[in-house]
Amino acid sequence: MTTNQLMQESQSCVMNTYGRFPLAIQRGKGAKCWDFEGKEYIDFTSGIGVNALGFCHEGWAAAVIGQISTLTHTSNLYYTAPGVQVAKKLTESTGLSKMFFANSGAEANEGAVKLARKYSRDKYGEGRYEILTLVNSFHGRTVTTLSATGQEVFHRNFFPFTEGFSHAEANNISDVKSKVTEKTCAILLEMVQGEGGVLPLEEEFVRQVAALCKEKDLLLMVDEVQTGIGRTGKLFAYQHYGISPQVVTVAKGLGGGLPIGGFLVDESCQNVLGPGDHATTFGMNPVICAGASYLLDQVNTPAFLKDVAEKGEYLREKLAALPGVTQVRGKGLMLGVEIPGKPAANVVKAGIEKGLLLLTAKTAVRLLPPLNITYEEIDQGLAILNEILS
Ligand SMILES: *Cc1c(COP(=O)(O)O)cnc(C)c1O
């Protein structure tokens, strides 16, 4: 199999919904992968923030393989162990109370929307169902999470969308206040807008939103699908802001490369959803949860998280010094780089030619390297980026 053969076959039978680059990845290890011709690439993407421990981490793979030959799947009508471990680890280390397991980020947010509406209905009766999100946010691709997504480009073609969402400007508390009505039941935020351009929220704004939520009994819901599980140098990005959300959604990094999603809730919401209210066939899959449980043991330690933060600082300084770079923003190993002279997509294309995988986010070149990338690999990637920008 060659790259060209695979591209042709794929184009003949796979729906054309992704603007794929002319690269076919055959195998990977840590922060490196190889195409079908054997060419090596340094990975500054982790999928899109998914492979938190890089490609095919040995201990993670062993946990997954061990579980795959013990118990692969059973329905959620019975108890299984690995998911309980994941929920236990995440609740114990956050002070949150309960977890629901889904299979993707969109589903995680979709579930959070249901929870918010029922929380409010149980407490206040009908008519209080609106959820406020931010302009430029991204919350998923289902019909409801597209409504939640505060970007006009996503609100075309698929009418009618789910009603009951409004969007306020990030870092503008008066806009938020003006859009909260007697119908509002929750505010859903990304602490660092990922798809929107790697834009961290300002601390003062987040504190004001949290205070407003408290005052009006709106659920404070944080979308940690991209920022969670160590990505920003803390287990969750909201922990940088000193707030206590009632709902936290997770996905991408938690599975280490396998599909998982879910949401954590605090005590006030732990009994909102009961038997029959919410479910998914594949949720809490034992194989995926065995990998996630292993991954949390690796990632959720003070030393590992400190290392992520330090590598993030190192990368940020080196990036800022590259030719043409005017701004580096983000937190930990979630970074956006503005290079006004070079369109981000061109930088990504040049990276593939020279052996470096990068992402874009709006006008920025986006970096989401594996959390355990080595300094040597960071330097290799930076050398390639330097070549591209020189
Ligand atoms: C990727 C992403 C989603 C959607 O996740 P899927 O697994 O693709 O459904 C939702 N929210 C944020 C912040 C994301 O980055």
PDBQT file of the ligand as one rigid body, heavy atoms in Angstrom, charges set to zero:
ROOT
HETATM    1  C1  LIG A 401     -13.701  18.684  19.870  1.00  0.00    +0.000 C 
HETATM    2  C2  LIG A 401     -14.589  19.449  20.738  1.00  0.00    +0.000 A 
HETATM    3  C3  LIG A 401     -15.936  19.097  20.903  1.00  0.00    +0.000 A 
HETATM    4  C4  LIG A 401     -16.588  17.987  20.095  1.00  0.00    +0.000 C 
HETATM    5  O1  LIG A 401     -16.027  16.750  20.378  1.00  0.00    +0.000 OA
HETATM    6  P1  LIG A 401     -16.336  15.499  19.411  1.00  0.00    +0.000 P 
HETATM    7  O2  LIG A 401     -15.687  14.353  20.127  1.00  0.00    +0.000 OA
HETATM    8  O3  LIG A 401     -15.693  15.819  18.100  1.00  0.00    +0.000 OA
HETATM    9  O4  LIG A 401     -17.790  15.369  19.310  1.00  0.00    +0.000 OA
HETATM   10  C5  LIG A 401     -16.700  19.791  21.809  1.00  0.00    +0.000 A 
HETATM   11  N1  LIG A 401     -16.170  20.809  22.524  1.00  0.00    +0.000 NA
HETATM   12  C6  LIG A 401     -14.881  21.189  22.402  1.00  0.00    +0.000 A 
HETATM   13  C7  LIG A 401     -14.356  22.301  23.232  1.00  0.00    +0.000 C 
HETATM   14  C8  LIG A 401     -14.046  20.533  21.491  1.00  0.00    +0.000 A 
HETATM   15  O5  LIG A 401     -12.784  20.925  21.339  1.00  0.00    +0.000 OA
ENDROOT
TORSDOF 0
